[in-house]
Amino acid sequence: MDAELQLGASVFEDQCIDCHKSGGASAPMALYSSVHAPDPTNVLVSVLDGIRPPRGALERSMPGRDRQINDEEMVALLKFIRARYSKEPAWEGLEKTVAAVRG
């Protein structure tokens, strides 16, 4: 595994693993259509802002990680998520996408 994927795996371990773990009850990331989509923006926004189900819904929420993950770590995390949970080709231009979404 290259250094950037290792960084992404480390960020995933530090920030995401409690809910997105293998084995046991977890959020099955490989089933999320956004992980397989040609554009990483939905995954990125979900990580930055979190996910809040509608009031009264039984779905799980996810806290945002905007302040916990810097741009370099976010790019590495997105690369790791795509490589680990999808058979689709790597997302291109992640640095620009992260910069644009973070504005």
Sequence and secondary structure as in RCSB ss.txt:
>XXXX:A:sequence
MDAELQLGASVFEDQCIDCHKSGGASAPMALYSSVHAPDPTNVLVSVLDGIRPPRGALERSMPGRDRQINDEEMV
ALLKFIRARYSKEPAWEGLEKTVAAVRG
>XXXX:A:secstr
  HHHHHHHHHHHHHTTTTS SSSS   GGG HHHHSS  HHHHHHHHHEE   TT  S  EE  TTTS HHHHH
HHHHHHHHHH  S   S HHHHHHHHH 
